[in-house]
Amino acid sequence: MTHIITHGSILGGIVTTPDMDGALSDYCVHLGLKLIEDRIVSAEESVSWSAPGILGRRIATLQPQSGAECFIRLVEQPVPAKFKPTTSFGWAAYELSVQDVFGWPARLEKSGFNIIGPPRTIPSLPYFVPMQVTGRGGEMLYLNEVHENTPTSDLPKAESLTDQIFIVILATGNLDSALQWYQQRLHLDLGDSHEINYTMINKAFGFEDGTQHRLTMVQAGRLPIVEIDAYPAAATERPVQNGMLPPGNSLVTLAINELDTLDIEWIARPRQRSGPIYQDRRVGTTIGPAGELLELVEIT
């Protein structure tokens, strides 16, 4: 069963990894995703993503067993020595809808994933039960078992052990500017804002437990898309090796109604592209307000 694709829908995310075979085992054997494509990066892709250094490197495309049209792509490249998850601007994490979250610690034994936050119920957030892991490339994944919709957004319950990415998390040093960019440039809506004890940020920067951080949701109506987190002054630019993709959570792909209505600068002119994600639709990539790579696929 596929989910409905509308303006703002998350079509996928790219993860960089230093060990493609190991990562494929992690994502296919342990997470239960299915491999639908294993090839090398084309010249067109490397130009579109402003990453000439990945030309000819392996790229694998994975899809949930549910059939949801939301894909994780793995690109093989080295991890920069200075890269540490959850300390730099850009894409910080992908949130995946999963089943049986309390069974995940056992499932991830002998995998390349490290459990950063074990599954736990949060009384103030009864809508889902989260856990957090990092992978071989320093990517951060939130594995969330959805129980119900929130008062202001619809959350997808997993129809396979691991299902679609339903929220992507962006780290920024200027929250208000980033919110304005997504609202004005991509024609999206602003959702709820919160001040929370963000344990992932506090652990990464060595802050005391209880330190509050601001975040705001970006949505399309009731469809949640991007959680934008205000990162502290100690955060840095993402260390990117010359000609490579940003390490870890590297690039997010969104569905957009009409590319020509967007007031953005393209890395390369949008053009029609084939493949599981693009399906002969026009595609272009831009750089967002926090330095994030954002690939946009035209759906009308």
C-alpha positions in Angstrom: 0.0 0.0 0.0 1.4 3.4 -0.9 0.8 6.6 1.0 -0.7 9.6 -0.7 1.8 12.1 -2.2 0.9 15.7 -1.8 2.7 19.0 -1.6 5.4 18.7 1.0 5.4 14.9 1.3 8.7 13.4 2.3 9.9 11.2 -0.6 13.1 10.2 1.0 16.5 11.0 2.6 20.1 10.3 1.7 22.5 8.7 4.2 26.2 8.6 3.7 28.1 5.6 4.9 31.8 4.4 4.8 30.7 0.8 4.5 28.0 0.1 1.9 27.8 -3.7 2.5 27.6 -3.2 6.2 25.0 -0.5 5.9 22.9 -2.7 3.6 22.9 -5.4 6.2 21.9 -2.8 8.9 19.1 -1.4 6.8 17.8 -4.5 5.1 18.4 -7.3 7.6 17.9 -5.3 10.9 15.5 -2.5 9.8 13.7 -4.7 7.3 13.8 -2.4 4.3 13.9 -3.9 0.8 16.7 -3.1 -1.6 15.3 -2.0 -5.0 18.4 -0.5 -6.6 22.2 -0.9 -6.2 24.3 1.0 -8.7 26.8 3.9 -9.0 26.2 7.6 -8.8 25.7 9.2 -12.2 27.2 12.4 -13.5 23.7 14.0 -13.5 23.2 13.2 -9.8 26.7 14.4 -8.7 26.1 17.7 -10.6 22.6 18.1 -9.2 23.8 17.6 -5.6 27.0 19.7 -6.1 29.0 16.7 -5.1 31.5 15.8 -7.9 33.5 13.6 -5.6 30.8 11.0 -5.4 30.7 10.3 -9.1 31.0 6.6 -9.7 30.5 5.7 -6.0 27.9 3.2 -4.9 24.4 4.3 -4.2 21.6 2.0 -3.0 17.9 2.7 -2.8 15.7 1.2 -0.1 12.0 1.1 0.4 9.7 0.0 3.2 8.0 -3.4 2.9 4.7 -1.5 3.1 5.3 -0.1 -0.4 5.2 3.5 0.8 6.8 5.8 -1.8 9.4 7.1 0.6 13.0 5.9 0.1 16.2 5.9 1.9 19.3 6.1 -0.3 22.7 5.1 0.9 25.8 6.7 -0.7 29.2 5.3 0.0 31.8 7.9 1.1 34.3 8.4 4.0 33.3 10.0 7.3 35.2 13.2 8.0 37.3 13.0 11.1 35.6 16.1 12.6 32.0 14.9 12.1 30.0 14.3 15.2 26.2 13.7 15.1 23.9 16.3 16.5 26.5 19.1 16.8 26.4 20.8 13.4 23.8 22.6 11.2 21.9 20.9 8.5 19.8 17.7 8.5 20.1 16.2 12.0 17.8 13.2 11.9 15.1 11.3 10.0 12.1 10.1 12.0 10.7 6.7 10.8 7.4 5.2 11.7 8.0 1.6 13.1 6.1 -1.2 14.8 6.8 -2.7 18.2 9.4 -0.1 19.3 10.2 -1.9 22.6 11.4 -4.9 20.6 14.0 -2.8 18.7 16.9 -3.0 21.1 17.0 -6.8 20.6 16.6 -6.5 16.8 19.5 -4.2 16.6 22.0 -6.4 18.4 25.0 -7.3 16.2 24.1 -4.4 13.8 26.1 -1.3 13.0 23.5 0.9 14.9 24.2 2.4 18.3 21.3 3.0 20.5 21.5 6.6 21.7 18.1 6.8 23.3 16.3 3.6 24.3 12.5 3.4 23.7 10.5 5.2 26.4 7.1 6.6 26.9 6.8 10.4 27.4 3.8 11.3 29.5 3.5 14.8 27.9 3.7 13.2 24.4 1.3 10.2 24.4 1.1 10.3 20.6 4.1 8.1 20.0 6.9 6.2 21.7 10.4 7.2 20.4 13.9 5.8 20.4 17.1 7.1 18.7 20.0 5.4 17.0 23.0 6.4 15.0 24.4 4.4 12.1 27.9 3.6 10.6 28.0 7.0 8.8 27.0 9.0 11.9 23.4 9.3 10.7 20.7 9.8 13.3 17.4 7.9 13.0 14.4 8.2 15.3 12.4 5.0 15.4 8.9 6.1 16.5 5.9 3.8 17.2 2.9 6.0 16.5 -0.2 5.6 18.7 -2.4 8.5 17.6 -2.5 11.8 15.7 -1.5 15.0 17.6 -4.1 17.8 17.9 -2.5 19.6 15.0 -1.0 16.9 12.8 -1.7 13.5 11.3 1.0 10.8 12.1 1.3 7.6 10.0 1.1 4.3 11.8 3.6 1.8 10.4 2.2 -0.8 8.0 5.4 -2.8 8.1 8.1 -3.3 10.7 9.9 -0.1 9.4 7.8 2.3 7.4 8.2 5.8 5.9 10.1 8.8 7.0 7.4 11.1 8.4 9.4 14.0 9.8 12.9 15.3 9.0 14.8 17.3 11.6 16.8 20.4 10.7 19.4 22.0 12.9 19.8 25.7 12.5 21.5 28.6 14.3 18.7 31.0 13.3 15.3 29.4 13.8 13.1 32.4 12.8 15.0 32.9 9.6 14.7 29.2 8.7 11.0 29.2 9.4 10.5 32.2 7.2 12.4 30.5 4.4 10.3 27.3 4.4 7.1 29.3 4.7 7.8 31.8 2.0 10.0 29.9 -0.4 8.3 26.5 -0.3 4.8 27.7 0.5 4.5 25.6 3.7 2.7 26.3 6.9 4.1 26.9 10.4 2.9 24.5 13.1 3.4 24.3 16.9 6.4 25.6 18.7 7.8 24.1 21.9 10.5 24.6 24.5 11.6 21.2 25.6 14.3 19.4 27.5 16.0 18.0 24.4 18.1 15.2 25.6 19.9 14.5 22.2 21.1 18.1 22.1 22.0 18.2 25.7 24.0 15.0 25.5 25.8 16.1 22.4 26.9 19.5 23.8 27.4 18.4 27.4 24.6 20.5 28.8 22.8 19.8 32.0 19.7 17.6 31.8 16.7 19.9 31.8 18.3 22.5 29.5 15.5 23.8 27.3 15.7 24.2 23.5 13.2 25.7 21.1 11.7 23.9 18.1 9.0 24.5 15.6 7.2 22.3 13.1 6.8 23.1 9.5 3.7 21.5 7.9 1.4 21.4 4.9 -2.0 21.6 6.6 -2.0 18.7 9.0 0.9 16.9 7.3 4.1 17.2 9.4 7.3 17.7 7.4 10.2 19.5 9.0 11.0 19.9 12.7 13.4 22.8 12.9 15.5 22.9 16.0 17.3 25.9 17.4 20.9 24.8 18.0 23.2 26.5 20.6 26.0 28.8 19.8 28.5 26.0 20.2 27.1 24.3 17.0 29.3 24.4 13.9 29.0 24.1 10.2 28.8 20.5 8.9 32.3 19.4 8.0 32.1 18.4 4.3 35.0 16.8 2.5 35.9 18.4 -0.8 33.4 17.3 -3.5 31.5 15.0 -1.2 28.0 15.1 0.3 27.4 16.4 3.8 28.1 13.4 6.1 25.4 11.5 8.0 21.9 12.7 7.2 22.8 14.3 3.9 19.9 15.3 1.8 16.1 15.3 2.0 13.7 14.9 -1.0 10.3 16.6 -0.9 7.3 16.6 -3.3 6.4 20.0 -4.6 3.3 21.1 -6.6 5.0 23.4 -9.1 8.8 24.1 -9.2 8.4 27.2 -11.2 6.4 28.9 -8.5 9.3 28.7 -6.0 11.6 31.7 -5.4 14.8 29.7 -4.9 18.2 29.2 -6.4 18.9 25.9 -8.0 22.3 24.1 -7.9 21.5 23.0 -11.4 18.4 23.7 -13.6 15.5 21.3 -12.8 15.1 18.6 -15.3 13.1 15.4 -15.9 14.6 12.3 -14.3 13.8 8.6 -14.1 14.0 6.1 -11.3 12.0 4.9 -8.4 11.8 8.2 -6.6 11.5 10.6 -9.6 9.2 8.6 -12.0 10.0 10.8 -15.0 9.1 14.0 -13.1 11.1 17.3 -13.0 13.7 17.5 -10.2 16.0 20.1 -8.8 18.1 20.6 -5.7 18.6 23.8 -3.7 20.6 24.7 -0.6 18.4 25.7 2.4 18.9 28.3 5.1 21.0 26.1 7.3 23.2 24.8 4.5 21.0 21.7 4.0 20.6 20.0 0.6 16.9 19.9 -0.3 15.9 18.0 -3.4 12.5 18.9 -4.8 10.3 16.7 -7.1 7.5 18.3 -9.1 4.2 16.3 -8.7 1.9 18.5 -10.9 
